[in-house]
């Protein structure tokens, strides 16, 4: 894998062993890595984001419950649309 020119890497395959190898390669290269199937293995988390004119809302759960973050983001988006 060619992660050595990257500053940020996303390991998001359906193969846990491959994600672990990508994570190790990213660490060797000094790149930050987000691991989709094991958030504790990665270096950073990506929030659920809603963008609307003049406003950006991000919801994060420290990688512990991404589906919950998405659901809360969607509830906020619906509330904003109804306001």
C-alpha positions, 0 to 999 in steps of 0.5 A: 500500500502506498501510504508513505506520501500521505498525511492522513489515511482512512482504513475502511475495507471490509477486511479487518486484517487489511485495515490493521496492516493499513494502520501499521503502514500509516504509523510507519509513515508518520501519517494519521489513520482513521480505522472504520471498523475499530475506532480505538485503533485509529488516531482520529475520528470523523464527526457526522456533519450537517452543512446548511447556508451559513452553518456547519454542525458536527456531532461526534461520539469519540468513535464509540457510536457513529450511528448515534452521531448520525442520528443526532445530526439528522435530528438537528438537521430536521430541527433546523429545517423546521425553524 
